[in-house]
């Protein structure tokens, strides 16, 4: 890996993936599950559309098609890791700022303390949504970071196969009742960590595999 300048190529890879997954969330088959009652909304219960299973397999099929047709080799993610990391970090800040400003502008803030740095970090809005179906917290927590981790792992496998000729050895609806979905607001903490922290720091073991010959970690030697 050389350099981490947020190149135009990295921006395109990251945000085309982002938009593609958002469309999968909305358009692909899924189930609708009711969330917990919200006291500040008079006990109102929101509907959550869960289509991660169909999105997961669609992502695998599309990624495989792009790789095997040569349109986008999966190991490009490994080659562009530095620029993608920078783009993810910048995106985490950018989306957090937009989310916070939008909530304040629309009067959608909830449980604010009056301390701007704390409120920015923890978020201003509890249930940010678009098109009435895409719940941002659900989308960020269930899709983006884990799919990126998966694609990074597949990219590493593709790179290993190219170099060495071989490769080293559901439950979406359950998240609805968790603390993240029920209580935490959509702010910098959730946005930044899901856009940049989870996918591009949890993968350090995968990145190690991508840059080291299997002989260096063959445990049964």
C-alpha positions in Angstrom: 0.0 0.0 0.0 1.5 3.3 -1.1 -0.1 6.6 -0.1 -3.5 7.6 1.2 -4.5 10.6 -0.9 -8.3 10.5 -1.3 -8.2 10.2 -5.1 -11.2 10.6 -7.4 -11.1 6.9 -8.1 -11.5 6.1 -4.4 -14.3 8.6 -4.0 -16.1 6.9 -6.9 -15.6 3.4 -5.6 -16.8 4.3 -2.1 -19.9 6.4 -3.0 -21.0 4.2 -6.0 -21.0 1.3 -3.5 -22.9 3.5 -1.0 -25.6 4.4 -3.5 -25.9 0.9 -4.8 -26.5 -0.5 -1.3 -29.0 2.2 -0.6 -31.0 1.2 -3.7 -30.7 -2.5 -2.7 -32.1 -1.6 0.8 -35.2 0.1 -0.8 -35.9 -2.1 -3.9 -35.0 -5.7 -3.0 -37.4 -8.1 -1.2 -37.5 -8.1 2.6 -39.7 -8.2 5.6 -41.2 -5.3 7.7 -40.7 -5.4 11.5 -42.2 -3.1 14.0 -39.8 -1.3 16.4 -40.2 -0.5 20.1 -42.7 2.2 21.2 -41.2 5.7 21.3 -42.2 7.6 24.4 -41.5 11.0 22.9 -43.8 10.1 20.0 -46.7 9.0 22.3 -45.8 5.4 22.0 -45.6 5.4 18.2 -43.9 2.3 16.7 -41.9 2.7 13.5 -41.8 0.1 10.8 -38.3 -1.2 9.8 -37.8 -2.7 6.3 -35.3 -5.6 6.6 -33.9 -6.6 3.2 -30.3 -7.3 4.1 -30.5 -11.0 3.2 -31.4 -10.2 -0.4 -29.0 -7.3 -0.5 -26.2 -9.6 0.7 -26.6 -12.1 -2.1 -27.2 -9.4 -4.7 -24.0 -7.7 -3.6 -22.1 -11.0 -3.9 -23.5 -11.7 -7.4 -22.8 -8.2 -8.6 -19.3 -8.2 -7.1 -18.6 -11.6 -8.6 -19.8 -10.5 -12.0 -17.7 -7.3 -11.9 -14.6 -9.3 -10.9 -14.9 -12.1 -13.4 -15.8 -9.9 -16.3 -12.8 -7.7 -15.5 -14.8 -4.5 -15.1 -13.8 -4.2 -11.4 -11.3 -6.7 -10.0 -12.1 -7.2 -6.3 -8.4 -6.8 -5.3 -8.7 -3.2 -6.5 -10.1 -2.6 -3.0 -6.8 -3.8 -1.6 -4.7 -1.8 -4.0 -6.8 1.4 -3.2 -7.0 0.7 0.5 -5.1 3.9 1.5 -7.1 6.3 -0.6 -10.4 4.5 0.4 -9.5 4.8 4.1 -9.0 8.6 3.6 -12.3 8.9 1.7 -14.1 6.9 4.4 -12.7 9.2 7.1 -13.7 12.4 5.2 -17.1 10.9 4.5 -17.6 10.2 8.1 -17.0 13.8 9.0 -19.0 15.1 6.1 -22.1 13.0 6.6 -22.0 13.7 10.4 -22.0 17.5 9.8 -24.8 17.3 7.3 -26.9 15.0 9.6 -26.4 17.4 12.5 -27.1 20.5 10.6 -30.1 19.0 8.9 -31.7 17.9 12.2 -31.2 21.3 13.7 -32.6 23.1 10.6 -35.7 20.8 10.5 -36.3 20.9 14.3 -35.9 17.2 14.5 -33.3 17.2 17.3 -34.0 15.0 20.4 -32.5 14.9 23.9 -30.1 17.7 23.3 -27.8 18.8 26.1 -26.9 22.2 24.8 -23.2 21.2 24.6 -22.5 21.3 20.9 -19.5 19.0 20.8 -21.3 16.3 22.9 -24.5 16.7 20.9 -22.6 16.5 17.6 -20.8 13.4 18.7 -23.9 11.6 20.0 -26.2 12.9 17.3 -29.2 15.2 17.1 -31.9 13.1 15.5 -33.2 9.8 16.8 -34.8 8.3 13.7 -33.5 9.8 10.5 -35.1 8.5 7.4 -35.5 9.2 3.7 -38.2 8.2 1.2 -40.1 6.9 4.3 -38.4 3.5 4.1 -34.6 3.9 4.3 -33.7 4.2 8.0 -30.2 5.7 8.2 -29.2 4.1 11.4 -30.4 0.7 10.2 -28.7 1.2 6.9 -25.4 2.3 8.4 -25.2 -0.3 11.2 -26.4 -3.4 9.3 -25.1 -2.9 5.8 -22.2 -0.6 5.0 -19.4 -1.6 7.4 -20.0 -5.4 7.2 -20.4 -5.5 3.5 -17.2 -3.5 3.1 -15.4 -6.0 5.4 -16.7 -8.9 3.3 -15.6 -7.3 0.1 -12.2 -6.6 1.6 -11.9 -10.2 2.5 -13.0 -11.3 -1.0 -10.5 -8.9 -2.5 -7.7 -10.4 -0.4 -8.8 -13.9 -1.5 -8.7 -12.8 -5.1 -5.3 -11.2 -4.7 -3.9 -14.3 -3.0 -5.2 -16.6 -5.7 -3.7 -14.3 -8.3 -0.3 -14.3 -6.6 -0.1 -17.9 -5.2 -2.7 -19.9 -7.0 -4.6 -20.6 -3.8 -6.4 -18.9 -0.9 -5.7 -19.2 2.9 -7.5 -21.3 4.8 -29.0 -13.9 9.2 -30.6 -12.0 12.0 -31.0 -8.4 10.7 -34.3 -7.9 12.6 -32.7 -8.7 15.9 -30.9 -5.3 15.9 -34.1 -3.4 16.1 -34.5 -3.8 19.9 -30.8 -3.0 20.6 -29.6 0.1 22.4 -28.2 1.5 19.1 -31.6 1.5 17.3 -33.9 2.4 20.3 -31.9 5.0 22.2 -28.8 6.3 20.5 -29.2 9.2 18.1 -27.7 9.4 14.7 -24.6 11.5 15.2 -20.9 11.5 14.6 -20.3 8.5 16.9 -22.5 6.2 14.8 -21.9 7.8 11.4 -18.1 8.0 11.6 -17.6 4.6 13.1 -19.9 2.8 10.6 -18.5 4.7 7.6 -14.8 4.6 8.5 -14.0 2.9 11.9 -15.6 -0.5 11.6 -14.9 -1.4 7.9 -11.4 0.0 7.6 -9.9 -0.7 11.1 -11.5 -4.1 11.9 -9.9 -5.5 8.7 -6.2 -5.2 9.9 -5.9 -9.0 9.9 -7.3 -9.2 6.3 -4.9 -6.5 5.1 -2.0 -8.4 6.7 -3.0 -11.5 4.7 -3.1 -9.4 1.5 0.5 -8.3 1.9 2.2 -11.4 3.3 3.0 -14.7 1.8 1.2 -17.6 3.5 4.6 -19.1 4.5 5.0 -16.2 7.1 1.9 -17.3 9.0 1.7 -21.0 8.4 0.9 -22.0 12.0 1.6 -25.7 11.6 5.2 -25.3 10.7 
